[in-house]
Amino acid sequence: MEVKIKDEFIKLGQLLKLAGVVEDGVEAKYVIQDGLVLVNGEREERRGKKIYENDVVSFRGEEIKVIR
């Protein structure tokens, strides 16, 4: 799946909500803290991690590519 952003970056928690793979910010916080989210193939545990164009976020078998 591709998610288009208008700014230079989006924070990881916001991206998960925008992509519709989590219900809200609380769920995003917990799945990220639990180490269930990968950014460019590496485990990421910071909700505020900046995600830029062409980054790929993986969660529950879904791959989310960020485009502008």
PQR file of N, CA, C, O and H, with PARSE charges and radii, in Angstrom:
ATOM      1  N   MET A   1       0.844  -1.168   0.000 -0.4000 1.5000
ATOM      2  CA  MET A   1       0.000   0.000   0.000 -0.0000 2.0000
ATOM      3  C   MET A   1       0.892   1.234   0.000  0.5500 1.7000
ATOM      4  O   MET A   1       1.981   1.226   0.573 -0.5500 1.4000
ATOM      5  N   GLU A   2       0.425   2.279  -0.640 -0.4000 1.5000
ATOM      6  CA  GLU A   2       1.158   3.545  -0.656 -0.0000 2.0000
ATOM      7  C   GLU A   2       0.356   4.611   0.078  0.5500 1.7000
ATOM      8  O   GLU A   2      -0.866   4.687  -0.050 -0.5500 1.4000
ATOM      9  H   GLU A   2      -0.460   2.285  -1.106  0.4000 1.0000
ATOM     10  N   VAL A   3       1.056   5.422   0.840 -0.4000 1.5000
ATOM     11  CA  VAL A   3       0.426   6.533   1.549 -0.0000 2.0000
ATOM     12  C   VAL A   3       1.126   7.806   1.101  0.5500 1.7000
ATOM     13  O   VAL A   3       2.347   7.930   1.192 -0.5500 1.4000
ATOM     14  H   VAL A   3       2.049   5.360   0.944  0.4000 1.0000
ATOM     15  N   LYS A   4       0.330   8.747   0.617 -0.4000 1.5000
ATOM     16  CA  LYS A   4       0.888  10.008   0.131 -0.0000 2.0000
ATOM     17  C   LYS A   4       0.889  11.034   1.263  0.5500 1.7000
ATOM     18  O   LYS A   4      -0.106  11.216   1.964 -0.5500 1.4000
ATOM     19  H   LYS A   4      -0.662   8.647   0.543  0.4000 1.0000
ATOM     20  N   ILE A   5       2.037  11.699   1.420 -0.4000 1.5000
ATOM     21  CA  ILE A   5       2.145  12.761   2.419 -0.0000 2.0000
ATOM     22  C   ILE A   5       2.429  14.077   1.701  0.5500 1.7000
ATOM     23  O   ILE A   5       2.991  14.098   0.606 -0.5500 1.4000
ATOM     24  H   ILE A   5       2.846  11.551   0.851  0.4000 1.0000
ATOM     25  N   LYS A   6       2.030  15.167   2.340 -0.4000 1.5000
ATOM     26  CA  LYS A   6       2.241  16.480   1.705 -0.0000 2.0000
ATOM     27  C   LYS A   6       3.466  17.188   2.261  0.5500 1.7000
ATOM     28  O   LYS A   6       4.036  18.057   1.601 -0.5500 1.4000
ATOM     29  H   LYS A   6       1.574  15.150   3.230  0.4000 1.0000
ATOM     30  N   ASP A   7       3.877  16.818   3.483 -0.4000 1.5000
ATOM     31  CA  ASP A   7       5.035  17.447   4.101 -0.0000 2.0000
ATOM     32  C   ASP A   7       6.288  16.621   3.846  0.5500 1.7000
ATOM     33  O   ASP A   7       6.233  15.574   3.203 -0.5500 1.4000
ATOM     34  H   ASP A   7       3.414  16.112   4.019  0.4000 1.0000
ATOM     35  N   GLU A   8       7.408  17.098   4.352 -0.4000 1.5000
ATOM     36  CA  GLU A   8       8.686  16.409   4.154 -0.0000 2.0000
ATOM     37  C   GLU A   8       8.711  15.054   4.852  0.5500 1.7000
ATOM     38  O   GLU A   8       9.319  14.106   4.352 -0.5500 1.4000
ATOM     39  H   GLU A   8       7.453  17.949   4.875  0.4000 1.0000
ATOM     40  N   PHE A   9       8.049  14.959   6.013 -0.4000 1.5000
ATOM     41  CA  PHE A   9       8.019  13.706   6.762 -0.0000 2.0000
ATOM     42  C   PHE A   9       6.707  13.576   7.519  0.5500 1.7000
ATOM     43  O   PHE A   9       5.937  14.531   7.631 -0.5500 1.4000
ATOM     44  H   PHE A   9       7.556  15.729   6.419  0.4000 1.0000
ATOM     45  N   ILE A  10       6.466  12.367   8.039 -0.4000 1.5000
ATOM     46  CA  ILE A  10       5.325  12.104   8.909 -0.0000 2.0000
ATOM     47  C   ILE A  10       5.844  11.248  10.055  0.5500 1.7000
ATOM     48  O   ILE A  10       6.740  10.428   9.858 -0.5500 1.4000
ATOM     49  H   ILE A  10       7.091  11.591   7.948  0.4000 1.0000
ATOM     50  N   LYS A  11       5.296  11.428  11.238 -0.4000 1.5000
ATOM     51  CA  LYS A  11       5.734  10.617  12.371 -0.0000 2.0000
ATOM     52  C   LYS A  11       5.117   9.224  12.261  0.5500 1.7000
ATOM     53  O   LYS A  11       4.015   9.055  11.737 -0.5500 1.4000
ATOM     54  H   LYS A  11       4.568  12.094  11.398  0.4000 1.0000
ATOM     55  N   LEU A  12       5.844   8.244  12.760 -0.4000 1.5000
ATOM     56  CA  LEU A  12       5.453   6.844  12.609 -0.0000 2.0000
ATOM     57  C   LEU A  12       4.037   6.573  13.114  0.5500 1.7000
ATOM     58  O   LEU A  12       3.249   5.933  12.418 -0.5500 1.4000
ATOM     59  H   LEU A  12       6.738   8.382  13.185  0.4000 1.0000
ATOM     60  N   GLY A  13       3.707   7.047  14.307 -0.4000 1.5000
ATOM     61  CA  GLY A  13       2.370   6.816  14.852 -0.0000 2.0000
ATOM     62  C   GLY A  13       1.282   7.401  13.965  0.5500 1.7000
ATOM     63  O   GLY A  13       0.230   6.790  13.777 -0.5500 1.4000
ATOM     64  H   GLY A  13       4.347   7.567  14.872  0.4000 1.0000
ATOM     65  N   GLN A  14       1.537   8.586  13.421 -0.4000 1.5000
ATOM     66  CA  GLN A  14       0.574   9.237  12.537 -0.0000 2.0000
ATOM     67  C   GLN A  14       0.401   8.450  11.243  0.5500 1.7000
ATOM     68  O   GLN A  14      -0.707   8.343  10.717 -0.5500 1.4000
ATOM     69  H   GLN A  14       2.391   9.083  13.573  0.4000 1.0000
ATOM     70  N   LEU A  15       1.499   7.903  10.737 -0.4000 1.5000
ATOM     71  CA  LEU A  15       1.438   7.124   9.501 -0.0000 2.0000
ATOM     72  C   LEU A  15       0.581   5.876   9.686  0.5500 1.7000
ATOM     73  O   LEU A  15      -0.231   5.545   8.823 -0.5500 1.4000
ATOM     74  H   LEU A  15       2.399   7.990  11.164  0.4000 1.0000
ATOM     75  N   LEU A  16       0.757   5.191  10.796 -0.4000 1.5000
ATOM     76  CA  LEU A  16      -0.038   3.983  11.039 -0.0000 2.0000
ATOM     77  C   LEU A  16      -1.527   4.316  11.089  0.5500 1.7000
ATOM     78  O   LEU A  16      -2.352   3.555  10.584 -0.5500 1.4000
ATOM     79  H   LEU A  16       1.417   5.460  11.498  0.4000 1.0000
ATOM     80  N   LYS A  17      -1.871   5.448  11.694 -0.4000 1.5000
ATOM     81  CA  LYS A  17      -3.277   5.870  11.739 -0.0000 2.0000
ATOM     82  C   LYS A  17      -3.772   6.253  10.341  0.5500 1.7000
ATOM     83  O   LYS A  17      -4.862   5.850   9.935 -0.5500 1.4000
ATOM     84  H   LYS A  17      -1.201   6.067  12.104  0.4000 1.0000
ATOM     85  N   LEU A  18      -2.979   7.023   9.613 -0.4000 1.5000
ATOM     86  CA  LEU A  18      -3.356   7.467   8.276 -0.0000 2.0000
ATOM     87  C   LEU A  18      -3.572   6.280   7.336  0.5500 1.7000
ATOM     88  O   LEU A  18      -4.479   6.296   6.504 -0.5500 1.4000
ATOM     89  H   LEU A  18      -2.093   7.350   9.942  0.4000 1.0000
ATOM     90  N   ALA A  19      -2.740   5.261   7.475 -0.4000 1.5000
ATOM     91  CA  ALA A  19      -2.849   4.071   6.625 -0.0000 2.0000
ATOM     92  C   ALA A  19      -4.022   3.180   7.040  0.5500 1.7000
ATOM     93  O   ALA A  19      -4.418   2.283   6.295 -0.5500 1.4000
ATOM     94  H   ALA A  19      -2.003   5.248   8.151  0.4000 1.0000
ATOM     95  N   GLY A  20      -4.569   3.429   8.217 -0.4000 1.5000
ATOM     96  CA  GLY A  20      -5.710   2.652   8.678 -0.0000 2.0000
ATOM     97  C   GLY A  20      -5.379   1.294   9.251  0.5500 1.7000
ATOM     98  O   GLY A  20      -6.257   0.438   9.365 -0.5500 1.4000
ATOM     99  H   GLY A  20      -4.247   4.157   8.821  0.4000 1.0000
ATOM    100  N   VAL A  21      -4.111   1.080   9.620 -0.4000 1.5000
ATOM    101  CA  VAL A  21      -3.725  -0.229  10.174 -0.0000 2.0000
ATOM    102  C   VAL A  21      -3.872  -0.284  11.689  0.5500 1.7000
ATOM    103  O   VAL A  21      -3.796  -1.359  12.283 -0.5500 1.4000
ATOM    104  H   VAL A  21      -3.398   1.775   9.528  0.4000 1.0000
ATOM    105  N   VAL A  22      -4.086   0.883  12.323 -0.4000 1.5000
ATOM    106  CA  VAL A  22      -4.429   0.950  13.750 -0.0000 2.0000
ATOM    107  C   VAL A  22      -5.644   1.866  13.884  0.5500 1.7000
ATOM    108  O   VAL A  22      -5.909   2.700  13.018 -0.5500 1.4000
ATOM    109  H   VAL A  22      -4.149   1.757  11.841  0.4000 1.0000
ATOM    110  N   GLU A  23      -6.371   1.695  14.976 -0.4000 1.5000
ATOM    111  CA  GLU A  23      -7.586   2.481  15.201 -0.0000 2.0000
ATOM    112  C   GLU A  23      -7.292   3.911  15.644  0.5500 1.7000
ATOM    113  O   GLU A  23      -7.946   4.853  15.197 -0.5500 1.4000
ATOM    114  H   GLU A  23      -6.155   1.017  15.680  0.4000 1.0000
ATOM    115  N   ASP A  24      -6.295   4.066  16.533 -0.4000 1.5000
ATOM    116  CA  ASP A  24      -6.036   5.384  17.108 -0.0000 2.0000
ATOM    117  C   ASP A  24      -4.593   5.480  17.595  0.5500 1.7000
ATOM    118  O   ASP A  24      -3.812   4.537  17.465 -0.5500 1.4000
ATOM    119  H   ASP A  24      -5.764   3.300  16.896  0.4000 1.0000
ATOM    120  N   GLY A  25      -4.259   6.630  18.154 -0.4000 1.5000
ATOM    121  CA  GLY A  25      -2.903   6.877  18.619 -0.0000 2.0000
ATOM    122  C   GLY A  25      -2.486   5.974  19.762  0.5500 1.7000
ATOM    123  O   GLY A  25      -1.310   5.632  19.886 -0.5500 1.4000
ATOM    124  H   GLY A  25      -4.893   7.396  18.260  0.4000 1.0000
ATOM    125  N   VAL A  26      -3.440   5.584  20.602 -0.4000 1.5000
ATOM    126  CA  VAL A  26      -3.116   4.700  21.729 -0.0000 2.0000
ATOM    127  C   VAL A  26      -2.676   3.335  21.205  0.5500 1.7000
ATOM    128  O   VAL A  26      -1.673   2.785  21.659 -0.5500 1.4000
ATOM    129  H   VAL A  26      -4.395   5.862  20.501  0.4000 1.0000
ATOM    130  N   GLU A  27      -3.429   2.793  20.252 -0.4000 1.5000
ATOM    131  CA  GLU A  27      -3.049   1.499  19.671 -0.0000 2.0000
ATOM    132  C   GLU A  27      -1.700   1.607  18.969  0.5500 1.7000
ATOM    133  O   GLU A  27      -0.866   0.708  19.081 -0.5500 1.4000
ATOM    134  H   GLU A  27      -4.244   3.240  19.884  0.4000 1.0000
ATOM    135  N   ALA A  28      -1.484   2.711  18.242 -0.4000 1.5000
ATOM    136  CA  ALA A  28      -0.201   2.920  17.559 -0.0000 2.0000
ATOM    137  C   ALA A  28       0.938   2.907  18.570  0.5500 1.7000
ATOM    138  O   ALA A  28       1.972   2.278  18.343 -0.5500 1.4000
ATOM    139  H   ALA A  28      -2.162   3.440  18.151  0.4000 1.0000
ATOM    140  N   LYS A  29       0.746   3.597  19.676 -0.4000 1.5000
ATOM    141  CA  LYS A  29       1.773   3.659  20.717 -0.0000 2.0000
ATOM    142  C   LYS A  29       2.155   2.259  21.198  0.5500 1.7000
ATOM    143  O   LYS A  29       3.339   1.939  21.310 -0.5500 1.4000
ATOM    144  H   LYS A  29      -0.094   4.108  19.861  0.4000 1.0000
ATOM    145  N   TYR A  30       1.158   1.435  21.478 -0.4000 1.5000
ATOM    146  CA  TYR A  30       1.438   0.109  22.027 -0.0000 2.0000
ATOM    147  C   TYR A  30       2.070  -0.838  21.011  0.5500 1.7000
ATOM    148  O   TYR A  30       2.994  -1.574  21.357 -0.5500 1.4000
ATOM    149  H   TYR A  30       0.197   1.695  21.387  0.4000 1.0000
ATOM    150  N   VAL A  31       1.595  -0.836  19.768 -0.4000 1.5000
ATOM    151  CA  VAL A  31       2.197  -1.757  18.798 -0.0000 2.0000
ATOM    152  C   VAL A  31       3.635  -1.354  18.482  0.5500 1.7000
ATOM    153  O   VAL A  31       4.480  -2.208  18.214 -0.5500 1.4000
ATOM    154  H   VAL A  31       0.845  -0.238  19.487  0.4000 1.0000
ATOM    155  N   ILE A  32       3.909  -0.051  18.513 -0.4000 1.5000
ATOM    156  CA  ILE A  32       5.284   0.411  18.280 -0.0000 2.0000
ATOM    157  C   ILE A  32       6.167   0.047  19.468  0.5500 1.7000
ATOM    158  O   ILE A  32       7.265  -0.479  19.282 -0.5500 1.4000
ATOM    159  H   ILE A  32       3.223   0.643  18.730  0.4000 1.0000
ATOM    160  N   GLN A  33       5.701   0.321  20.687 -0.4000 1.5000
ATOM    161  CA  GLN A  33       6.479  -0.007  21.886 -0.0000 2.0000
ATOM    162  C   GLN A  33       6.738  -1.505  22.009  0.5500 1.7000
ATOM    163  O   GLN A  33       7.782  -1.918  22.515 -0.5500 1.4000
ATOM    164  H   GLN A  33       4.809   0.748  20.837  0.4000 1.0000
ATOM    165  N   ASP A  34       5.792  -2.313  21.549 -0.4000 1.5000
ATOM    166  CA  ASP A  34       5.936  -3.767  21.631 -0.0000 2.0000
ATOM    167  C   ASP A  34       6.853  -4.331  20.558  0.5500 1.7000
ATOM    168  O   ASP A  34       7.068  -5.541  20.500 -0.5500 1.4000
ATOM    169  H   ASP A  34       4.944  -1.977  21.139  0.4000 1.0000
ATOM    170  N   GLY A  35       7.398  -3.462  19.704 -0.4000 1.5000
ATOM    171  CA  GLY A  35       8.355  -3.907  18.696 -0.0000 2.0000
ATOM    172  C   GLY A  35       7.728  -4.607  17.505  0.5500 1.7000
ATOM    173  O   GLY A  35       8.389  -5.407  16.843 -0.5500 1.4000
ATOM    174  H   GLY A  35       7.223  -2.479  19.751  0.4000 1.0000
ATOM    175  N   LEU A  36       6.472  -4.323  17.223 -0.4000 1.5000
ATOM    176  CA  LEU A  36       5.762  -4.996  16.135 -0.0000 2.0000
ATOM    177  C   LEU A  36       5.880  -4.270  14.794  0.5500 1.7000
ATOM    178  O   LEU A  36       5.367  -4.747  13.783 -0.5500 1.4000
ATOM    179  H   LEU A  36       5.935  -3.674  17.761  0.4000 1.0000
ATOM    180  N   VAL A  37       6.557  -3.114  14.785 -0.4000 1.5000
ATOM    181  CA  VAL A  37       6.636  -2.291  13.579 -0.0000 2.0000
ATOM    182  C   VAL A  37       8.081  -2.230  13.085  0.5500 1.7000
ATOM    183  O   VAL A  37       9.010  -2.005  13.860 -0.5500 1.4000
ATOM    184  H   VAL A  37       6.974  -2.726  15.607  0.4000 1.0000
ATOM    185  N   LEU A  38       8.247  -2.434  11.776 -0.4000 1.5000
ATOM    186  CA  LEU A  38       9.570  -2.326  11.152 -0.0000 2.0000
ATOM    187  C   LEU A  38       9.585  -1.116  10.231  0.5500 1.7000
ATOM    188  O   LEU A  38       8.612  -0.842   9.528 -0.5500 1.4000
ATOM    189  H   LEU A  38       7.492  -2.616  11.146  0.4000 1.0000
ATOM    190  N   VAL A  39      10.700  -0.399  10.242 -0.4000 1.5000
ATOM    191  CA  VAL A  39      10.905   0.716   9.314 -0.0000 2.0000
ATOM    192  C   VAL A  39      12.132   0.365   8.488  0.5500 1.7000
ATOM    193  O   VAL A  39      13.235   0.228   9.019 -0.5500 1.4000
ATOM    194  H   VAL A  39      11.491  -0.622  10.812  0.4000 1.0000
ATOM    195  N   ASN A  40      11.930   0.224   7.195 -0.4000 1.5000
ATOM    196  CA  ASN A  40      13.009  -0.176   6.280 -0.0000 2.0000
ATOM    197  C   ASN A  40      13.706  -1.451   6.762  0.5500 1.7000
ATOM    198  O   ASN A  40      14.928  -1.571   6.679 -0.5500 1.4000
ATOM    199  H   ASN A  40      11.035   0.336   6.764  0.4000 1.0000
ATOM    200  N   GLY A  41      12.910  -2.401   7.268 -0.4000 1.5000
ATOM    201  CA  GLY A  41      13.428  -3.705   7.671 -0.0000 2.0000
ATOM    202  C   GLY A  41      13.998  -3.773   9.076  0.5500 1.7000
ATOM    203  O   GLY A  41      14.432  -4.842   9.506 -0.5500 1.4000
ATOM    204  H   GLY A  41      11.917  -2.304   7.335  0.4000 1.0000
ATOM    205  N   GLU A  42      14.010  -2.664   9.803 -0.4000 1.5000
ATOM    206  CA  GLU A  42      14.564  -2.656  11.154 -0.0000 2.0000
ATOM    207  C   GLU A  42      13.484  -2.304  12.171  0.5500 1.7000
ATOM    208  O   GLU A  42      12.655  -1.425  11.935 -0.5500 1.4000
ATOM    209  H   GLU A  42      13.657  -1.796   9.453  0.4000 1.0000
ATOM    210  N   ARG A  43      13.505  -3.005  13.306 -0.4000 1.5000
ATOM    211  CA  ARG A  43      12.520  -2.762  14.367 -0.0000 2.0000
ATOM    212  C   ARG A  43      12.642  -1.322  14.867  0.5500 1.7000
ATOM    213  O   ARG A  43      13.739  -0.831  15.131 -0.5500 1.4000
ATOM    214  H   ARG A  43      14.178  -3.719  13.497  0.4000 1.0000
ATOM    215  N   GLU A  44      11.499  -0.663  14.989 -0.4000 1.5000
ATOM    216  CA  GLU A  44      11.473   0.727  15.459 -0.0000 2.0000
ATOM    217  C   GLU A  44      10.510   0.831  16.635  0.5500 1.7000
ATOM    218  O   GLU A  44       9.356   0.411  16.541 -0.5500 1.4000
ATOM    219  H   GLU A  44      10.607  -1.061  14.775  0.4000 1.0000
ATOM    220  N   GLU A  45      10.986   1.390  17.737 -0.4000 1.5000
ATOM    221  CA  GLU A  45      10.172   1.479  18.946 -0.0000 2.0000
ATOM    222  C   GLU A  45       9.889   2.919  19.371  0.5500 1.7000
ATOM    223  O   GLU A  45       9.468   3.160  20.503 -0.5500 1.4000
ATOM    224  H   GLU A  45      11.923   1.731  17.814  0.4000 1.0000
ATOM    225  N   ARG A  46      10.118   3.872  18.473 -0.4000 1.5000
ATOM    226  CA  ARG A  46       9.839   5.285  18.774 -0.0000 2.0000
ATOM    227  C   ARG A  46       8.654   5.759  17.941  0.5500 1.7000
ATOM    228  O   ARG A  46       8.709   5.773  16.711 -0.5500 1.4000
ATOM    229  H   ARG A  46      10.460   3.676  17.554  0.4000 1.0000
ATOM    230  N   ARG A  47       7.595   6.142  18.621 -0.4000 1.5000
ATOM    231  CA  ARG A  47       6.369   6.594  17.948 -0.0000 2.0000
ATOM    232  C   ARG A  47       6.624   7.862  17.137  0.5500 1.7000
ATOM    233  O   ARG A  47       5.980   8.084  16.112 -0.5500 1.4000
ATOM    234  H   ARG A  47       7.551   6.130  19.620  0.4000 1.0000
ATOM    235  N   GLY A  48       7.553   8.686  17.588 -0.4000 1.5000
ATOM    236  CA  GLY A  48       7.838   9.947  16.916 -0.0000 2.0000
ATOM    237  C   GLY A  48       8.888   9.857  15.832  0.5500 1.7000
ATOM    238  O   GLY A  48       9.312  10.884  15.301 -0.5500 1.4000
ATOM    239  H   GLY A  48       8.077   8.506  18.420  0.4000 1.0000
ATOM    240  N   LYS A  49       9.318   8.657  15.489 -0.4000 1.5000
ATOM    241  CA  LYS A  49      10.316   8.471  14.424 -0.0000 2.0000
ATOM    242  C   LYS A  49       9.813   9.127  13.144  0.5500 1.7000
ATOM    243  O   LYS A  49       8.679   8.892  12.726 -0.5500 1.4000
ATOM    244  H   LYS A  49       8.974   7.823  15.921  0.4000 1.0000
ATOM    245  N   LYS A  50      10.651   9.944  12.527 -0.4000 1.5000
ATOM    246  CA  LYS A  50      10.270  10.629  11.300 -0.0000 2.0000
ATOM    247  C   LYS A  50      10.386   9.670  10.116  0.5500 1.7000
ATOM    248  O   LYS A  50      11.419   9.033   9.910 -0.5500 1.4000
ATOM    249  H   LYS A  50      11.572  10.135  12.867  0.4000 1.0000
ATOM    250  N   ILE A  51       9.316   9.585   9.355 -0.4000 1.5000
ATOM    251  CA  ILE A  51       9.256   8.716   8.188 -0.0000 2.0000
ATOM    252  C   ILE A  51       9.230   9.607   6.955  0.5500 1.7000
ATOM    253  O   ILE A  51       8.385  10.495   6.836 -0.5500 1.4000
ATOM    254  H   ILE A  51       8.477  10.103   9.523  0.4000 1.0000
ATOM    255  N   TYR A  52      10.162   9.364   6.039 -0.4000 1.5000
ATOM    256  CA  TYR A  52      10.320  10.197   4.851 -0.0000 2.0000
ATOM    257  C   TYR A  52       9.872   9.462   3.588  0.5500 1.7000
ATOM    258  O   TYR A  52       9.603   8.261   3.613 -0.5500 1.4000
ATOM    259  H   TYR A  52      10.848   8.644   6.136  0.4000 1.0000
ATOM    260  N   GLU A  53       9.797  10.205   2.489 -0.4000 1.5000
ATOM    261  CA  GLU A  53       9.453   9.629   1.193 -0.0000 2.0000
ATOM    262  C   GLU A  53      10.336   8.407   0.909  0.5500 1.7000
ATOM    263  O   GLU A  53      11.537   8.429   1.177 -0.5500 1.4000
ATOM    264  H   GLU A  53      10.015  11.181   2.468  0.4000 1.0000
ATOM    265  N   ASN A  54       9.743   7.360   0.375 -0.4000 1.5000
ATOM    266  CA  ASN A  54      10.387   6.094   0.002 -0.0000 2.0000
ATOM    267  C   ASN A  54      10.706   5.183   1.173  0.5500 1.7000
ATOM    268  O   ASN A  54      11.202   4.077   0.959 -0.5500 1.4000
ATOM    269  H   ASN A  54       8.767   7.343   0.158  0.4000 1.0000
ATOM    270  N   ASP A  55      10.436   5.608   2.414 -0.4000 1.5000
ATOM    271  CA  ASP A  55      10.571   4.684   3.546 -0.0000 2.0000
ATOM    272  C   ASP A  55       9.457   3.648   3.445  0.5500 1.7000
ATOM    273  O   ASP A  55       8.371   3.927   2.935 -0.5500 1.4000
ATOM    274  H   ASP A  55      10.032   6.507   2.587  0.4000 1.0000
ATOM    275  N   VAL A  56       9.748   2.446   3.942 -0.4000 1.5000
ATOM    276  CA  VAL A  56       8.756   1.369   3.940 -0.0000 2.0000
ATOM    277  C   VAL A  56       8.539   0.919   5.378  0.5500 1.7000
ATOM    278  O   VAL A  56       9.484   0.543   6.071 -0.5500 1.4000
ATOM    279  H   VAL A  56      10.629   2.219   4.356  0.4000 1.0000
ATOM    280  N   VAL A  57       7.299   0.960   5.812 -0.4000 1.5000
ATOM    281  CA  VAL A  57       6.915   0.548   7.165 -0.0000 2.0000
ATOM    282  C   VAL A  57       6.150  -0.762   7.056  0.5500 1.7000
ATOM    283  O   VAL A  57       5.220  -0.879   6.258 -0.5500 1.4000
ATOM    284  H   VAL A  57       6.531   1.266   5.248  0.4000 1.0000
ATOM    285  N   SER A  58       6.545  -1.753   7.864 -0.4000 1.5000
ATOM    286  CA  SER A  58       5.884  -3.054   7.853 -0.0000 2.0000
ATOM    287  C   SER A  58       5.205  -3.287   9.192  0.5500 1.7000
ATOM    288  O   SER A  58       5.779  -3.038  10.253 -0.5500 1.4000
ATOM    289  H   SER A  58       7.301  -1.657   8.512  0.4000 1.0000
ATOM    290  N   PHE A  59       3.947  -3.777   9.120 -0.4000 1.5000
ATOM    291  CA  PHE A  59       3.183  -4.073  10.323 -0.0000 2.0000
ATOM    292  C   PHE A  59       2.096  -5.085   9.982  0.5500 1.7000
ATOM    293  O   PHE A  59       1.299  -4.869   9.069 -0.5500 1.4000
ATOM    294  H   PHE A  59       3.481  -3.978   8.259  0.4000 1.0000
ATOM    295  N   ARG A  60       2.068  -6.185  10.719 -0.4000 1.5000
ATOM    296  CA  ARG A  60       1.058  -7.246  10.528 -0.0000 2.0000
ATOM    297  C   ARG A  60       0.947  -7.689   9.078  0.5500 1.7000
ATOM    298  O   ARG A  60      -0.157  -7.854   8.559 -0.5500 1.4000
ATOM    299  H   ARG A  60       2.715  -6.361  11.461  0.4000 1.0000
ATOM    300  N   GLY A  61       2.078  -7.880   8.425 -0.4000 1.5000
ATOM    301  CA  GLY A  61       2.078  -8.358   7.055 -0.0000 2.0000
ATOM    302  C   GLY A  61       1.790  -7.291   6.007  0.5500 1.7000
ATOM    303  O   GLY A  61       1.836  -7.573   4.810 -0.5500 1.4000
ATOM    304  H   GLY A  61       2.975  -7.745   8.846  0.4000 1.0000
ATOM    305  N   GLU A  62       1.495  -6.081   6.439 -0.4000 1.5000
ATOM    306  CA  GLU A  62       1.238  -4.975   5.506 -0.0000 2.0000
ATOM    307  C   GLU A  62       2.530  -4.188   5.312  0.5500 1.7000
ATOM    308  O   GLU A  62       3.277  -3.952   6.262 -0.5500 1.4000
ATOM    309  H   GLU A  62       1.458  -5.852   7.411  0.4000 1.0000
ATOM    310  N   GLU A  63       2.779  -3.789   4.079 -0.4000 1.5000
ATOM    311  CA  GLU A  63       3.901  -2.892   3.806 -0.0000 2.0000
ATOM    312  C   GLU A  63       3.324  -1.563   3.342  0.5500 1.7000
ATOM    313  O   GLU A  63       2.501  -1.506   2.428 -0.5500 1.4000
ATOM    314  H   GLU A  63       2.173  -3.981   3.308  0.4000 1.0000
ATOM    315  N   ILE A  64       3.772  -0.504   3.990 -0.4000 1.5000
ATOM    316  CA  ILE A  64       3.290   0.837   3.679 -0.0000 2.0000
ATOM    317  C   ILE A  64       4.465   1.632   3.139  0.5500 1.7000
ATOM    318  O   ILE A  64       5.446   1.858   3.847 -0.5500 1.4000
ATOM    319  H   ILE A  64       4.441  -0.551   4.733  0.4000 1.0000
ATOM    320  N   LYS A  65       4.368   2.055   1.886 -0.4000 1.5000
ATOM    321  CA  LYS A  65       5.424   2.876   1.286 -0.0000 2.0000
ATOM    322  C   LYS A  65       4.946   4.323   1.276  0.5500 1.7000
ATOM    323  O   LYS A  65       3.815   4.621   0.893 -0.5500 1.4000
ATOM    324  H   LYS A  65       3.572   1.872   1.310  0.4000 1.0000
ATOM    325  N   VAL A  66       5.835   5.214   1.706 -0.4000 1.5000
ATOM    326  CA  VAL A  66       5.506   6.637   1.775 -0.0000 2.0000
ATOM    327  C   VAL A  66       5.917   7.301   0.474  0.5500 1.7000
ATOM    328  O   VAL A  66       7.052   7.169   0.016 -0.5500 1.4000
ATOM    329  H   VAL A  66       6.754   4.972   2.017  0.4000 1.0000
ATOM    330  N   ILE A  67       4.957   8.025  -0.115 -0.4000 1.5000
ATOM    331  CA  ILE A  67       5.227   8.777  -1.354 -0.0000 2.0000
ATOM    332  C   ILE A  67       4.811  10.223  -1.144  0.5500 1.7000
ATOM    333  O   ILE A  67       4.064  10.541  -0.219 -0.5500 1.4000
ATOM    334  H   ILE A  67       4.035   8.132   0.258  0.4000 1.0000
ATOM    335  N   ARG A  68       5.309  11.102  -2.022 -0.4000 1.5000
ATOM    336  CA  ARG A  68       4.916  12.529  -1.960 -0.0000 2.0000
ATOM    337  C   ARG A  68       4.243  12.937  -3.231  0.5500 1.7000
ATOM    338  O   ARG A  68       3.841  14.091  -3.374 -0.5500 1.4000
ATOM    339  H   ARG A  68       5.916  10.843  -2.774  0.4000 1.0000
TER
END
